[in-house]
Amino acid sequence: MGGMSLFHWLLVGVVVLILFGGKGKISDIMGDVAKGVKAFKKGLADDDTPAKPAETPRTIEHQATTPVDASRDVNKAG
């Protein structure tokens, strides 16, 4: 009930060979994942250079306008 038969060990061996050995697509994918992890770690190590300080944002100055004289209203009948 709790023991592993010869068939179970063969099945485990085949799964391990498919995942980690040979020249199959899965082993290539796992190799690519390992290369990606190495590149990521290298990228983190190379990011020690200080960043340039950001420029201060420019603002638009608001100019106050004088109120329009009511006697110059062109819509006024008169």
Backbone as CSV, one residue per row, in Angstrom:
resi,resn,N_x,N_y,N_z,CA_x,CA_y,CA_z,C_x,C_y,C_z
1,MET,0.826,-1.190,0.000,0.000,0.000,0.000,0.873,1.258,0.000
2,GLY,1.916,1.310,0.796,2.740,2.500,0.867,4.035,2.357,0.103
3,GLY,4.286,1.189,-0.473,5.548,0.966,-1.166,5.481,1.376,-2.616
4,MET,6.660,1.620,-3.162,6.743,1.997,-4.568,7.173,0.765,-5.365
5,SER,6.386,0.447,-6.367,6.717,-0.704,-7.202,7.703,-0.287,-8.297
6,LEU,8.142,-1.248,-9.062,9.065,-0.986,-10.155,8.426,-0.055,-11.183
7,PHE,7.150,-0.224,-11.441,6.437,0.628,-12.394,6.442,2.080,-11.917
8,HIS,6.238,2.316,-10.641,6.250,3.685,-10.111,7.623,4.327,-10.269
9,TRP,8.690,3.570,-9.978,10.041,4.109,-10.114,10.378,4.418,-11.570
10,LEU,9.910,3.563,-12.483,10.137,3.834,-13.913,9.398,5.103,-14.346
11,LEU,8.199,5.263,-13.858,7.409,6.450,-14.192,8.084,7.714,-13.653
12,VAL,8.583,7.660,-12.431,9.291,8.804,-11.856,10.558,9.094,-12.666
13,GLY,11.277,8.061,-13.052,12.484,8.241,-13.850,12.205,8.885,-15.193
14,VAL,11.133,8.461,-15.850,10.768,9.051,-17.148,10.415,10.523,-16.988
15,VAL,9.660,10.867,-15.950,9.281,12.266,-15.719,10.524,13.118,-15.450
16,VAL,11.457,12.602,-14.650,12.688,13.333,-14.371,13.508,13.515,-15.633
17,LEU,13.595,12.489,-16.462,14.325,12.615,-17.727,13.686,13.636,-18.652
18,ILE,12.376,13.642,-18.701,11.696,14.604,-19.577,11.931,16.028,-19.094
19,LEU,11.847,16.243,-17.784,11.980,17.599,-17.255,13.417,18.103,-17.253
20,PHE,14.369,17.268,-16.858,15.729,17.750,-16.631,16.773,17.226,-17.604
21,GLY,16.493,16.184,-18.311,17.539,15.603,-19.147,17.181,15.637,-20.616
22,GLY,18.084,15.108,-21.377,17.837,15.004,-22.814,17.923,16.340,-23.507
23,LYS,17.442,16.370,-24.724,17.463,17.599,-25.514,16.031,17.957,-25.914
24,GLY,15.105,17.805,-24.993,13.716,18.103,-25.294,13.384,19.574,-25.111
25,LYS,12.182,19.929,-25.467,11.744,21.315,-25.377,11.655,21.784,-23.929
26,ILE,11.262,20.904,-23.038,11.103,21.305,-21.639,12.459,21.626,-21.031
27,SER,13.484,20.830,-21.338,14.811,21.129,-20.789,15.354,22.438,-21.360
28,ASP,15.037,22.739,-22.619,15.447,24.018,-23.202,14.738,25.178,-22.508
29,ILE,13.467,24.994,-22.219,12.710,26.044,-21.529,13.288,26.286,-20.138
30,MET,13.619,25.200,-19.434,14.182,25.354,-18.093,15.552,26.020,-18.151
31,GLY,16.326,25.742,-19.196,17.617,26.417,-19.370,17.427,27.901,-19.632
32,ASP,16.408,28.245,-20.429,16.118,29.645,-20.699,15.671,30.367,-19.436
33,VAL,14.917,29.681,-18.603,14.493,30.284,-17.338,15.709,30.570,-16.460
34,ALA,16.641,29.641,-16.416,17.857,29.845,-15.622,18.663,31.029,-16.153
35,LYS,18.762,31.153,-17.478,19.474,32.293,-18.059,18.767,33.599,-17.724
36,GLY,17.445,33.585,-17.728,16.680,34.784,-17.379,16.893,35.201,-15.939
37,VAL,16.957,34.226,-15.040,17.199,34.535,-13.623,18.593,35.121,-13.448
38,LYS,19.578,34.567,-14.143,20.948,35.090,-14.052,21.010,36.520,-14.596
39,ALA,20.341,36.774,-15.710,20.344,38.114,-16.286,19.646,39.106,-15.356
40,PHE,18.584,38.669,-14.699,17.869,39.529,-13.761,18.757,39.890,-12.576
41,LYS,19.460,38.905,-12.036,20.361,39.168,-10.908,21.493,40.099,-11.323
42,LYS,22.010,39.914,-12.534,23.075,40.785,-13.030,22.557,42.205,-13.211
43,GLY,21.335,42.333,-13.689,20.737,43.656,-13.851,20.547,44.372,-12.527
44,LEU,20.188,43.629,-11.492,20.050,44.244,-10.176,21.396,44.688,-9.629
45,ALA,22.437,43.918,-9.890,23.766,44.266,-9.398,24.329,45.467,-10.148
46,ASP,24.018,45.632,-11.413,24.542,46.733,-12.217,23.799,48.040,-11.983
47,ASP,22.724,48.027,-11.243,21.892,49.221,-11.055,22.355,50.042,-9.855
48,ASP,23.661,50.124,-9.629,24.193,50.875,-8.504,24.521,52.312,-8.868
49,THR,24.402,52.704,-10.144,24.726,54.063,-10.551,23.612,54.999,-10.106
50,PRO,23.958,56.175,-9.579,22.922,57.101,-9.126,22.163,57.694,-10.309
51,ALA,20.913,57.909,-10.105,20.072,58.464,-11.162,20.259,59.980,-11.218
52,LYS,20.033,60.562,-12.384,20.126,62.008,-12.532,18.973,62.664,-11.776
53,PRO,19.242,63.802,-11.142,18.142,64.472,-10.443,17.135,65.012,-11.455
54,ALA,15.891,64.908,-11.106,14.831,65.354,-12.009,14.793,66.881,-12.046
55,GLU,14.448,67.423,-13.192,14.331,68.872,-13.319,13.094,69.343,-12.562
56,THR,13.175,70.559,-12.061,12.010,71.108,-11.372,10.936,71.417,-12.401
57,PRO,9.700,71.140,-12.088,8.641,71.394,-13.067,8.447,72.891,-13.292
58,ARG,8.183,73.229,-14.507,7.961,74.630,-14.858,6.502,74.985,-14.609
59,THR,6.284,76.202,-14.151,4.925,76.660,-13.896,4.596,77.825,-14.808
60,ILE,3.350,77.988,-15.078,2.875,79.105,-15.894,2.370,80.180,-14.948
61,GLU,2.934,81.371,-15.096,2.533,82.476,-14.226,1.183,83.014,-14.700
62,HIS,0.311,83.257,-13.750,-1.015,83.797,-14.064,-0.954,85.310,-13.950
63,GLN,-1.401,85.998,-14.997,-1.405,87.454,-14.971,-2.825,87.918,-14.670
64,ALA,-2.923,88.792,-13.702,-4.233,89.322,-13.321,-4.713,90.291,-14.396
65,THR,-5.998,90.229,-14.716,-6.581,91.138,-15.701,-7.508,92.107,-14.988
66,THR,-7.653,93.278,-15.564,-8.548,94.274,-14.963,-9.965,93.999,-15.408
67,PRO,-10.948,94.274,-14.559,-12.345,94.043,-14.946,-12.756,94.979,-16.077
68,VAL,-13.670,94.515,-16.920,-14.150,95.288,-18.060,-15.092,96.366,-17.553
69,ASP,-14.949,97.577,-18.120,-15.801,98.706,-17.725,-17.212,98.447,-18.231
70,ALA,-18.213,98.568,-17.373,-19.608,98.290,-17.714,-20.154,99.297,-18.715
71,SER,-19.611,100.503,-18.774,-20.115,101.525,-19.703,-19.704,101.206,-21.144
72,ARG,-18.742,100.342,-21.339,-18.289,99.991,-22.673,-18.949,98.736,-23.189
73,ASP,-20.004,98.253,-22.523,-20.677,97.022,-22.913,-21.372,97.245,-24.246
74,VAL,-21.050,96.461,-25.258,-21.616,96.632,-26.592,-23.015,96.056,-26.684
75,ASN,-23.390,95.192,-25.816,-24.736,94.604,-25.845,-25.742,95.494,-25.136
76,LYS,-25.293,96.542,-24.518,-26.173,97.427,-23.765,-26.918,98.334,-24.754
77,ALA,-28.217,98.382,-24.630,-29.031,99.230,-25.507,-28.914,100.673,-25.030
78,GLY,-28.838,101.626,-25.950,-28.738,102.959,-25.427,-28.464,104.000,-26.326
